[in-house]
């Protein structure tokens, strides 16, 4: 009886087994379109896992990123602020399940991120530029004052999107798609959408998809503007390692008559360093 219980517990435990002492390249490309304007942002980082007494140690080296990321919301500004880490190595400590438990030299890393975010404030004397700069400075001030635990979570986001052993465990028990409510951001701001989430086991790995849609409205001096947002996400996970090897997220903002107003597509690939991108 005890042996059977232990076996069941072992089978239910998320399996995280990253390749050790091998360099992996994580490439993220974001394309934002609004009307006739299209902006492209590419970020690359090298990730390397190694064994540690209580789990794993992961080193992350960021390349210089191309400009173009949004700098007017906290999440976009934080991603842009990571440019302040270009060329240096960030070291994270993970437990055996892949959860981040520590950041080496956290104060210096956080200071570099804050300085990188602060550099995004535009310079100019016209009212629109000054208002934009004030928004950026306000966001930076709020993020700079975050407690250490929050700083650690934000720095951990350099690697946590890659780690998903719990999805491997979830896929072991087939289940129909289920209703979810997910956050989404657009040119109108943040909202939550109703949708469906599906987890499937396929010959090439685990596939997790979310499809959601919903209305959003914002009040402006000119009145209330409304739109509809659609969100489609797809993640593919290697069941042998528990790592997300590919992810895609598409967010579209549609006018009330169904015309496309803006679109954001983000694609991330993880592959051996020196490999050929798909």
N, C-alpha and C positions, 0 to 999 in steps of 0.2 A: 504493500500500500504506500509506504513512504517513498519507495523508488518511483512508483507511478506518479506521485504528486510532484516529486523533483523533476521528473521528465517533462511533465506538463508545464511546470514553471519555466523550465529551460526553453521549451518550444515557444512559450508566450513572450519571452523576453526579447525586446528589440535587438537585432543583430547589427552591431556597428563594427566593421572590420576594415578600416581604410587601408590602402596600400602604404606600406611603411618605407621610409627612406627613398621615395621616388617623387620627383617634381611633377606637379600637375599644373596646367594652365587653365585659369578660369577667365573667360572672355564674355563680357556683357556689352551688348549693343542696344542702345535706345534710340528710336526714331520718333520724333514728335512732329506732327503736322497740324497746322491751324490755318485754314484758308490757303493762301499761296505760299506760306512760310513753312519750311521744313528744317528741323534741326536734328543733327545726329551726334550722339555721344557714345564713345567707345572707351571702356575701362578694362584693363588686363591686370591680373595678379597671378603670381606664382605661389602655389600652396604645397607644403611638404609636411606630411605627418611622420612622427617618430614615436616610439614607445616610451612611456613614462611609468614610474612605479604605481601610480593610481589611475592610469588611463593612457592618455596620449598628450603629446606636445605638437602643436602645429605652428609652423612659421609661414607668414604671409608677406610677400614682397610685392609692392604695388609699382606698376609702371606709370609713367606720366600719362594722364588721360587727355583725350581730345576735349576741347570746350564744347558747350552746348547743353549741359544739364540744367534743369530748372533750378532757380535760386530764390524763388518766392514762396516756398512752403518749407516747413521744418524737415520733412523727409528728403526732399530734393536738395535742400541746402546742406544737409548732413552728407549726402552722397558726394556733392561737389566739394565739401570740406575734406573728404578723404584724399583729395588731390594734394593736401598738405603733407601726406605721408609718402608721396612718390619717392622711390629710391631707397627707402628705409625698410627694415624688416620688423614686423609686428609678431610677437610671440604670445600665443594663447595656450592655456592649460585646459585640457578636456578630461571629463571622467570617462569611464568605460562605455557609457551610453552615448557619448559625443556631446554632452552638455558642457558649455564653457564655464569653468570654475575660477579662472584667474587670467589676468593680463599682466605680462611683465612690463615694468616701467610705465605703469598706467598714467601717472601725472604728466610725463613728457609726451606720451602719445596723445593724450587728450588736449594738451596745450597746442600741439601741432595741428590738430583737427580744428580747434577753435580759431586759430590764426588763419587757416585755410578758408574757413567759412567767412571770417571777417573780410578777407580779401575780395569776396564776391560782391560787396556793396559797391554799386556804381558811383562814379564821380561825375558831377555836373551841377549846374546852377539852376536849371529849369525845374519847375515845380514837380513834374512827373518823375524826374530822376531823383530829386531829393526825397520824394515820398517813397519811392522804391528803396532807396538807401536806408531810410528810416525803418522800413519793414524788415529789411535784412538785419540791421543792427539790433532790432527788438528781438528777432528770433535768435540771433547769436547770443544775446545777453541771457535769454531764457535757458538756452542749452548750456551755456557756460556755468550756470548756477546749479545744474543737476547734481544730485548726490552720486557718490562713487558707484553704487550698485547700478544706477541708470547709465553712467558713463561706460561701465563694463558691458552692459547689454548692447549699447549702441556700437561700441568697438567690436563686440562679438558678431555683429551683423556682417562683418567682412567675410565670415565663413559659415554662420549658422544656416543660410539658405541652402547650403550644399549638404547638410546633414539631416537625414530623414529615415533612420532605421525603424521608427514606429510605423511608417507606411509599409515597409516590408512585412512587418508583423500583421498589420491590418489586412493586407492583400491575401494573407494565408487563409482567411475566412471569407469566401465570396459573399457579397451582399449587393442588393439592388441600389441604384442611385438614391441619395437622400437629399431632402431639402436643407438648404443652408442659408444663412444671411452673412454676407461678406462686405467688408469695407471697400470703397473704390474712390479714387480721386479724379477730378476733371478740371477743366478751366472754370467751372462753377464752384469748385471746392470739394469737400469730402461729403460722402453720403454712405448709406448701407443699401445693398441690393439683395433681393430674394433670388435664389437660383437653385441649381442642382449640382451635387458633387458625386463623382463616380470614381471608384478605385478598381483597376483591372490588372490581372496578371497576363502578360503577353510573352511570347518567346524571347523578345529582346529586353525584357525587364518589366518593372511595375510602372503603370501609367495612372496618374491622378489628374482628373480634369474637373474644372468648375465652369459653369455657364450661368451667368446672372444678368438681370436687367432691371431697370427701375427708373422712376422720374426723379428730377432734382429741380429746385427753383431757388433763385437768389434775388434779393431785393436790392435794387440800385436806385440812385437819384432819379433815373428816368422811369422807374416802375419795376415790375416783377418780370424777370426773364426765366423761362422754363425750358427744360430739355429732357432727353432720355439718354441714359448711360447704359451701354452694354459692356460686359466684362467676360473675357474668355481666357482661362489659364490652362496650361498643360505642363505637367512635370513627369519626367521619366527617371526612375530610380534603378540603380544597379542592385539587385537583391543580394549579391555576394558581398558588397561593401556597405550598403546603406547610404551611398552617396547619390545625390541628384546629378545626373550627367547632362541633363538638358531641361531647360524651363522656358516657357513662352507665356507672355501676358500681353493681351491686346485690350485696350480700353478705347471705346468710341463714344463720342458725344454727338447726339443727333438732335436737330432742331425739331420743333413740334410737327413739321410736315415731313419728317423722315430724312432730310438732307444731312450729309455728314458735315459736322462743324469742326471737329478736331479728332485726332487719333494719336494714341501712343502705343508703340509696339516695343517690347523689351524681350530680348532673346539672350539666354546665357548658355554657354557650353563649357563643360569640364572635360579635359582630355589630357593625355600624357604630354609633358612639355616637349615641344618640337614636333608635335603631331600636326596633321593637316586639318584645318577647320572645315566643318561641313557647311 
